[in-house]
Amino acid sequence: MTDLPAGTVTFLFTDIEGSTRLWERDAAAMQAALDRHDSILRKTIEGHGGHVFKTVGDAFCAVFVTASDALEAALEAQRELSAEGWDENIGPLRVRMALHAGAATERGDDYFGPPLNRVARLLAAAHGGQVLLSVAIQELL
């Protein structure tokens, strides 16, 4: 893996809203949709200088050096996801996203510490199609 940024960094966490229900509805269509989702997220994250450091199911955990790059990646991803022609059996994928900045401990191509807990809690409050920002992000922007 690439050397991950250290110090005060910005974290972008994403998750597909209602993905379990979509998998149960049509697994083949959902697999195709997930492949497209993953491609869009990787392209936009990497295109704005971010690094995906973990995926869990359909969730992405990414890190950026700057808050503005992370926000631009999230907004571009939401625009592309919204414009995508999704399979009619599952409908549009609605992805929730959250951004938070702070100093975390990097260990073995992963991060640990309070900033990760905060961005995860913020993501849990989001709805599909939203990008929630912490106060720390607002101040950095």
C-alpha positions as CSV (number, residue, x, y, z in Angstrom):
1,M,0.0,0.0,0.0
2,T,1.0,3.6,-0.5
3,D,2.4,5.5,2.5
4,L,-0.6,6.8,4.3
5,P,-0.7,10.4,5.3
6,A,0.0,11.2,9.0
7,G,-0.7,14.1,11.3
8,T,-4.1,15.8,11.1
9,V,-5.9,14.2,8.2
10,T,-9.4,14.0,6.9
11,F,-11.4,10.8,6.9
12,L,-14.2,10.0,4.5
13,F,-16.5,7.1,5.4
14,T,-19.2,5.8,3.1
15,D,-22.0,3.2,3.3
16,I,-24.8,2.1,1.0
17,E,-28.2,2.7,2.6
18,G,-30.4,-0.4,2.7
19,S,-27.8,-2.7,1.1
20,T,-28.9,-5.8,2.9
21,R,-32.4,-5.4,1.6
22,L,-31.0,-4.8,-1.9
23,W,-28.9,-8.0,-1.7
24,E,-31.9,-10.0,-0.7
25,R,-34.0,-8.5,-3.5
26,D,-31.6,-9.3,-6.4
27,A,-28.1,-10.5,-5.6
28,A,-26.9,-10.6,-9.2
29,A,-28.1,-7.0,-9.9
30,M,-26.6,-5.9,-6.5
31,Q,-23.3,-7.4,-7.4
32,A,-23.2,-5.5,-10.6
33,A,-24.3,-2.3,-8.9
34,L,-21.6,-2.8,-6.2
35,D,-18.9,-3.2,-8.8
36,R,-20.0,0.1,-10.4
37,H,-20.3,1.7,-6.9
38,D,-16.7,0.6,-6.0
39,S,-15.3,1.9,-9.3
40,I,-17.0,5.3,-8.8
41,L,-15.7,5.6,-5.3
42,R,-12.2,4.5,-6.0
43,K,-11.9,6.8,-9.0
44,T,-13.2,9.9,-7.2
45,I,-11.2,9.2,-4.0
46,E,-8.0,8.6,-5.8
47,G,-8.7,11.4,-8.3
48,H,-8.7,13.9,-5.4
49,G,-5.5,12.5,-3.7
50,G,-7.2,10.2,-1.2
51,H,-6.3,6.7,-0.2
52,V,-8.8,3.9,0.5
53,F,-7.3,2.2,3.6
54,K,-10.2,-0.2,4.3
55,T,-13.4,-1.6,2.9
56,V,-16.0,-3.4,4.9
57,G,-18.7,-4.9,2.8
58,D,-20.0,-2.0,0.8
59,A,-18.4,0.6,3.1
60,F,-15.3,2.6,2.2
61,C,-12.8,4.2,4.7
62,A,-10.6,6.8,3.0
63,V,-8.1,9.3,4.2
64,F,-7.0,12.7,2.6
65,V,-4.3,15.2,3.4
66,T,-6.8,18.1,3.1
67,A,-10.5,18.6,4.0
68,S,-11.1,20.3,0.7
69,D,-9.9,17.3,-1.3
70,A,-12.1,15.0,0.8
71,L,-15.1,17.2,0.3
72,E,-14.6,17.5,-3.4
73,A,-14.2,13.7,-3.7
74,A,-17.4,13.1,-1.7
75,L,-19.4,15.6,-3.7
76,E,-18.2,14.3,-7.1
77,A,-18.9,10.7,-6.0
78,Q,-22.5,11.7,-5.0
79,R,-23.0,13.4,-8.3
80,E,-21.8,10.4,-10.2
81,L,-23.8,7.9,-8.1
82,S,-26.9,10.0,-8.7
83,A,-26.4,10.2,-12.4
84,E,-25.7,6.4,-12.8
85,G,-28.2,4.3,-14.6
86,W,-28.9,1.6,-12.0
87,D,-30.6,-1.7,-12.6
88,E,-34.4,-1.3,-12.2
89,N,-34.6,-4.3,-9.9
90,I,-32.6,-2.5,-7.2
91,G,-33.1,1.2,-8.1
92,P,-30.6,3.9,-7.4
93,L,-27.9,3.3,-4.8
94,R,-28.2,5.8,-2.0
95,V,-24.9,6.3,-0.4
96,R,-24.4,8.1,2.9
97,M,-21.0,9.8,3.6
98,A,-19.3,11.5,6.5
99,L,-16.2,13.6,6.9
100,H,-14.2,14.3,10.0
101,A,-10.6,15.5,10.6
102,G,-8.2,14.8,13.4
103,A,-4.9,13.2,14.3
104,A,-5.2,9.4,14.4
105,T,-2.7,6.6,15.0
106,E,-1.6,4.9,11.8
107,R,-0.7,1.2,12.2
108,G,-0.3,-1.5,9.6
109,D,-2.1,0.4,6.8
110,D,-5.0,1.3,9.1
111,Y,-5.9,4.1,11.4
112,F,-7.1,4.0,15.1
113,G,-8.3,6.6,17.6
114,P,-11.0,9.0,18.4
115,P,-11.3,10.7,15.0
116,L,-12.3,7.3,13.5
117,N,-14.9,6.8,16.2
118,R,-16.3,10.3,15.5
119,V,-16.6,9.9,11.7
120,A,-18.2,6.5,12.2
121,R,-20.9,8.0,14.5
122,L,-21.5,10.8,12.0
123,L,-21.9,8.3,9.2
124,A,-24.5,6.4,11.3
125,A,-26.6,9.6,11.5
126,A,-26.5,10.2,7.7
127,H,-29.1,9.2,5.1
128,G,-28.4,8.0,1.6
129,G,-27.4,10.9,-0.7
130,Q,-26.1,13.0,2.2
131,V,-22.5,14.1,3.0
132,L,-22.3,15.1,6.7
133,L,-19.4,17.3,7.9
134,S,-18.1,17.6,11.4
135,V,-17.4,20.9,13.0
136,A,-13.7,20.2,12.6
137,I,-14.2,19.9,8.8
138,Q,-16.3,23.1,8.7
139,E,-13.5,25.0,10.5
140,L,-10.8,23.6,8.1
141,L,-12.8,24.6,5.1
